Amino acid sequence: MKKYGIRITLTANNPMRLPHLLGDDWQSVHWYDTKRERDESLAHMSQQLPIYREGDNIAQVFAKIER
C-alpha cells in the first residue's frame, strides 16, 4: 500500500466549485511509495503550466498527506 499522498482541492473562489461543475466537495488524491516521489510530484504539480495566460494562477490547493 502506498503511504505518501497529495490531496488536491479547489480554492474557495474557483469557478469550478459551482454545483453544475465539480461542486464544493471535489478532491483528488494521488498516492506514492516514498516521500521523495511525492515531493517531486508536488513540485511538478505546483509549477505554472505553460498553457496558462500571463496573470493566471493555479486555482488548486495541494496538501501532503500520509496514511
C-alpha positions as CSV (number, residue, x, y, z in Angstrom):
1,M,0.0,0.0,0.0
2,K,1.3,3.4,-0.9
3,K,1.8,5.6,2.1
4,Y,2.5,9.1,1.0
5,G,0.0,11.3,-0.9
6,I,-1.1,14.6,-2.2
7,R,-4.7,15.8,-1.8
8,I,-5.8,18.3,-4.4
9,T,-8.8,20.6,-3.7
10,L,-10.1,23.8,-5.3
11,T,-9.5,27.3,-4.0
12,A,-12.6,29.0,-2.3
13,N,-13.1,31.3,-5.3
14,N,-12.6,28.7,-8.1
15,P,-15.5,28.8,-10.5
16,M,-15.2,25.0,-10.9
17,R,-16.8,24.7,-7.4
18,L,-20.2,25.6,-8.9
19,P,-22.8,22.9,-8.3
20,H,-23.2,22.1,-12.0
21,L,-19.4,21.7,-12.5
22,L,-17.3,19.9,-9.8
23,G,-19.0,21.2,-6.7
24,D,-17.7,22.3,-3.3
25,D,-16.5,18.8,-2.1
26,W,-14.4,17.9,-5.1
27,Q,-11.0,16.5,-4.4
28,S,-8.4,14.2,-6.0
29,V,-5.8,12.2,-4.2
30,H,-2.5,10.8,-5.7
31,W,-0.5,8.2,-3.7
32,Y,3.2,7.4,-3.9
33,D,5.6,4.8,-2.4
34,T,8.1,7.3,-1.0
35,K,8.2,10.8,0.4
36,R,10.7,11.7,-2.3
37,E,8.4,10.6,-5.1
38,R,5.5,12.5,-3.6
39,D,7.6,15.7,-3.0
40,E,9.0,15.6,-6.6
41,S,5.5,15.2,-8.0
42,L,4.2,18.0,-5.8
43,A,6.9,20.3,-7.1
44,H,6.0,19.5,-10.6
45,M,2.2,19.9,-10.0
46,S,2.9,23.3,-8.3
47,Q,4.6,24.8,-11.4
48,Q,2.8,27.3,-13.5
49,L,1.6,25.5,-16.6
50,P,2.8,26.8,-19.9
51,I,-0.7,26.9,-21.3
52,Y,-1.8,29.5,-18.6
53,R,-2.1,33.1,-19.7
54,E,0.1,35.6,-18.0
55,G,-1.5,36.7,-14.8
56,D,-3.5,33.4,-14.4
57,N,-2.8,31.4,-11.2
58,I,-3.2,27.8,-10.2
59,A,-6.6,27.5,-8.7
60,Q,-5.9,24.4,-6.7
61,V,-4.7,23.7,-3.2
62,F,-2.1,20.9,-2.7
63,A,-1.7,19.2,0.7
64,K,0.8,16.5,1.7
65,I,-0.9,13.6,3.4
66,E,0.1,10.2,4.9
67,R,-1.8,7.1,5.7
